[in-house]
Amino acid sequence: MTTSTTEILFPSLDSEINLKFACYLKVLRLLFDQVSSTPNSVVSKRQIYYRDVTLFKKQAVINQCIDDIASSFGVSTETLGVVAAQKGLIYADLQYYYRDKLVNLEKNEGATLLPLISLESRHEDFRFISSCPEEIIIVEKESVFSKLCKEHGQKNKILITAKGFPDRLTKRFLYHLTQHYPEAKVVALVDSDVYGLMILKEYKYTPAIKITEFPKLPITVKDQFARKTISKLDELGHMNPSWYVSPCSRLEYVGTFLFDNANSLGHLDITCRDFNNMKSFLRTLLEFDHGSPDPEMKKVVRELQMGMFFFKKREMD
């Protein structure tokens, strides 16, 4: 086994390097305090960010620092007492055991934050005891989510929103939920604009879930959306590849469409920035579709192309 050493010179004439060095030192100190405090206590990356906003400036800086430090020590972020922040909401009558602890969600209590789970959680960590839902609905916007909660209160449906682009906790939870309920229909309600369609891609096509039990899962996930990374050393010193899959490859796009007569909001003009983003995103989709054809992809490509042609977009009402 070969190792490499990175030499860091401090102080440096480069102010950016000095700032980065200070950020890493601050995060190391905060993580040390965290693991030395009350046993089993946890903190989110967001909470660490607010410990020194002036220094860190952006949440992305904290995320990178913590991930780098965890990787350097060869441990998960949870070993350092850091967990994903609870951003997503769920509205459901759902009961399951997570690592032998009962979790009970009820619609009569309203929408709640997605329960905390480990980002390294495995298939066998869950045991769902509720009946299979009729439908699992992923909603882009919180406002539309709240409206649907009132409409589907008496129906056997599960509603989830990440209030925009999905965070890792939402994607991981959706992955386990849909794997344990393979018969449930899973749909996405997103705007017919570049941002809504990019959110759909995050759920359906982007390999974001690292799985360690592949290919022994009871529910097969080895499909055209699985991605394998180069082999890396595991804890025992063996070279093994890492597999990543999308949160839900069977997700269907049923959100608003550019020429949807049921939508009362009408059409909105797109900006030049929107157009450039659409052009770049369309190129990405066409390259992806060439290697992994999917019927749902045609809907997404069509919406993008029509939006670029008419210079219009449409949002959910």
C-alpha positions in Angstrom: 0.0 0.0 0.0 1.4 3.4 -1.0 0.7 6.6 0.8 1.1 10.2 -0.3 1.9 13.3 1.8 0.6 16.8 1.2 2.8 19.6 2.5 1.0 22.7 3.6 3.1 25.9 4.2 1.6 28.4 6.6 1.6 31.3 6.7 1.4 31.8 3.0 1.6 34.9 0.8 -1.8 33.7 -0.7 -4.6 35.0 1.5 -7.0 32.3 0.2 -4.7 29.6 1.5 -4.3 31.3 4.9 -8.1 31.6 5.1 -8.6 27.9 4.2 -6.0 26.9 6.8 -7.8 28.9 9.5 -11.1 27.3 8.5 -9.7 23.8 8.9 -8.2 24.6 12.2 -11.4 26.1 13.5 -13.4 23.1 12.3 -10.9 20.7 13.9 -11.3 22.5 17.2 -15.1 22.4 17.0 -15.1 18.7 16.1 -12.8 18.0 19.0 -15.1 19.8 21.3 -18.1 17.9 19.9 -16.6 14.4 20.3 -15.3 15.3 23.8 -18.7 16.6 25.0 -21.7 14.7 26.1 -21.6 11.1 24.8 -23.8 10.4 21.7 -24.5 14.1 21.2 -24.7 15.3 17.6 -24.5 18.5 15.7 -25.4 19.4 12.1 -23.1 21.0 9.6 -25.4 24.0 9.6 -25.0 24.5 13.3 -21.2 24.3 12.9 -21.4 27.0 10.2 -23.3 29.3 12.6 -20.5 29.0 15.2 -18.3 31.4 13.1 -20.2 32.8 10.1 -17.6 35.6 9.7 -14.8 33.1 9.1 -16.6 30.4 7.1 -18.7 32.8 4.9 -20.4 30.0 3.1 -22.0 26.7 4.1 -20.2 25.0 1.3 -16.8 25.7 3.0 -18.0 23.9 6.2 -19.3 20.9 4.2 -16.0 20.5 2.4 -13.9 20.9 5.5 -15.9 18.3 7.5 -15.9 15.8 4.6 -12.2 16.2 4.1 -11.4 15.7 7.7 -13.6 12.7 8.0 -12.0 11.2 4.9 -8.5 11.9 6.2 -9.3 10.0 9.4 -11.0 7.2 7.5 -14.3 7.6 9.4 -17.8 8.8 8.7 -18.9 12.3 9.6 -21.3 10.7 12.1 -18.3 9.2 14.0 -17.2 12.8 14.5 -20.7 13.7 15.9 -21.9 15.5 12.8 -25.2 14.6 11.2 -27.2 15.9 8.2 -29.5 18.7 9.0 -33.3 18.0 8.8 -34.5 20.0 5.8 -37.1 17.8 4.1 -40.7 17.4 5.2 -42.9 14.3 5.1 -46.7 13.9 5.4 -47.6 10.3 6.0 -49.2 7.6 8.1 -46.1 5.5 8.4 -44.6 3.2 10.9 -41.2 1.5 10.7 -38.4 0.3 12.9 -35.0 2.0 12.3 -32.2 0.1 14.0 -34.8 -1.5 16.3 -36.3 1.9 17.3 -39.9 2.5 16.4 -40.7 5.6 14.4 -44.4 6.5 14.1 -45.5 9.3 11.7 -49.2 10.3 11.7 -51.0 12.7 9.3 -53.1 14.1 12.2 -50.0 15.6 13.5 -49.4 17.4 10.3 -46.2 17.5 8.2 -43.0 16.8 10.1 -39.3 17.0 9.4 -37.9 13.8 7.9 -36.6 11.6 10.8 -32.9 11.6 11.2 -31.1 8.5 9.8 -27.5 7.8 9.1 -26.2 8.7 5.7 -24.4 5.3 5.9 -27.6 3.5 6.7 -28.2 0.1 5.1 -31.2 -1.8 3.8 -31.4 -4.0 6.9 -31.5 -1.0 9.2 -35.2 -0.6 8.3 -38.2 -2.7 8.9 -41.4 -1.0 7.6 -44.6 -2.3 9.2 -47.2 0.0 7.5 -49.0 -1.2 4.4 -47.7 -0.3 1.0 -48.8 3.3 0.1 -50.8 3.9 -3.1 -48.4 6.6 -4.2 -45.3 8.4 -3.0 -45.3 12.0 -4.2 -42.2 14.2 -4.3 -43.0 17.9 -4.4 -40.7 20.6 -5.4 -42.3 23.5 -3.5 -43.3 23.8 0.1 -46.4 25.9 -0.8 -47.7 23.2 -3.2 -46.8 20.5 -0.6 -48.9 22.3 2.0 -51.8 22.5 -0.4 -51.6 18.8 -1.3 -51.4 17.8 2.4 -54.9 19.2 2.8 -56.2 17.4 -0.3 -54.6 13.9 0.5 -55.2 13.8 4.2 -57.5 10.8 4.0 -55.7 8.9 1.2 -53.0 6.3 1.5 -50.3 8.5 0.0 -46.9 9.7 1.2 -45.9 13.3 0.4 -42.3 14.5 0.7 -40.6 17.8 -0.1 -37.1 19.0 0.2 -38.2 22.6 -0.3 -36.2 22.9 -3.5 -33.1 20.9 -4.4 -32.9 17.8 -2.3 -30.4 17.4 0.5 -28.6 14.1 1.3 -30.9 13.1 4.1 -34.0 13.5 1.9 -32.4 11.5 -0.9 -31.2 8.7 1.4 -34.6 8.4 3.1 -36.5 8.3 -0.3 -34.1 5.6 -1.5 -34.8 3.3 1.5 -38.6 4.1 1.4 -38.9 3.2 -2.3 -36.7 0.1 -2.0 -38.9 -1.3 0.8 -42.1 -0.5 -1.1 -41.3 -1.5 -4.7 -44.9 -1.7 -5.7 -45.7 1.9 -4.8 -46.0 4.4 -7.6 -43.5 7.3 -7.2 -44.1 10.6 -8.9 -42.5 14.0 -9.0 -44.4 17.3 -9.1 -42.0 20.0 -10.4 -42.2 23.2 -12.4 -41.8 23.2 -16.1 -38.6 25.2 -15.9 -34.9 24.4 -15.8 -34.7 24.4 -12.0 -37.7 22.1 -11.5 -36.4 19.7 -14.1 -32.9 19.8 -12.5 -34.5 18.9 -9.2 -36.2 15.9 -10.9 -32.8 14.8 -12.3 -31.3 14.9 -8.8 -34.0 12.4 -7.6 -34.2 10.2 -10.7 -30.8 10.1 -12.5 -28.0 11.5 -10.3 -26.1 8.6 -8.6 -26.1 10.0 -5.0 -26.6 7.0 -2.8 -23.5 5.0 -1.9 -24.5 1.4 -1.3 -22.3 -1.1 0.5 -24.6 -4.2 0.2 -24.5 -4.2 -3.7 -25.3 -6.5 -5.4 -27.0 -8.4 -2.5 -30.0 -6.2 -2.0 -33.4 -7.9 -1.9 -34.6 -5.3 -4.3 -32.4 -5.2 -7.4 -30.8 -1.8 -7.9 -28.3 -2.9 -10.6 -29.9 -1.0 -13.4 -28.8 1.5 -16.0 -28.6 4.3 -13.4 -26.1 2.6 -11.2 -22.6 4.0 -11.3 -19.3 2.3 -10.1 -16.3 4.3 -9.0 -12.7 3.2 -9.1 -11.6 0.7 -6.4 -10.5 2.1 -3.1 -9.0 0.6 0.0 -11.6 -0.5 2.6 -11.0 -0.8 6.4 -9.4 -4.3 5.9 -7.0 -3.1 3.3 -8.8 -4.7 0.4 -9.4 -2.9 -2.9 -13.2 -2.7 -3.5 -15.2 -0.5 -5.9 -17.9 1.8 -4.5 -21.4 1.7 -6.1 -23.7 4.7 -6.3 -27.4 4.7 -7.4 -30.0 7.4 -7.8 -32.5 7.9 -5.0 -35.4 6.6 -7.1 -34.8 5.5 -10.7 -38.5 4.6 -11.2 -39.6 8.2 -10.5 -42.2 9.5 -12.9 -42.5 13.2 -14.0 -46.1 14.2 -13.6 -45.7 17.9 -12.6 -46.9 20.8 -14.5 -46.2 21.0 -18.3 -45.7 23.9 -20.5 -49.0 23.4 -22.3 -51.0 22.1 -19.4 -54.6 23.3 -19.6 -55.2 22.5 -15.9 -52.7 25.1 -14.8 -54.3 28.5 -14.1 -51.1 30.6 -13.7 -50.3 30.9 -17.4 -46.9 31.2 -18.9 -43.9 33.2 -17.7 -41.0 34.6 -19.7 -37.6 33.0 -19.2 -34.5 35.1 -18.9 -31.3 34.9 -20.8 -29.7 33.2 -17.8 -32.5 30.7 -17.8 -32.0 30.0 -21.5 -28.2 29.4 -21.0 -28.9 27.1 -18.1 -31.5 25.2 -20.2 -29.0 24.9 -23.0 -26.3 23.5 -20.7 -28.8 21.2 -19.0 -30.2 19.9 -22.2 -26.8 19.0 -23.5 -26.2 17.0 -20.3 -29.5 15.1 -20.6 -28.9 14.3 -24.2 -25.4 12.9 -23.4 -26.9 10.9 -20.5 -29.8 9.6 -22.6 -27.5 8.3 -25.3 -26.0 5.8 -22.9 -29.1 5.1 -20.8 -32.3 5.5 -22.7 -35.4 6.1 -20.5 -39.0 6.9 -21.5 -39.3 9.5 -18.8 -36.3 11.3 -20.1 -38.2 12.2 -23.3 -40.7 14.2 -21.2 -37.9 16.2 -19.6 -36.1 16.8 -22.9 -39.4 17.8 -24.6 -40.2 20.4 -21.9 -36.7 21.9 -22.1 -36.8 22.1 -25.9 -40.3 23.7 -26.0 -39.4 26.2 -23.3 -36.3 27.2 -25.3 -38.3 27.5 -28.5 -41.1 29.6 -27.1 -39.0 31.4 -24.5 -41.5 30.4 -21.8 -41.8 28.5 -18.6 -44.7 27.4 -16.3 -44.9 27.0 -12.6 -47.3 24.9 -10.5 -50.3 26.6 -9.0 
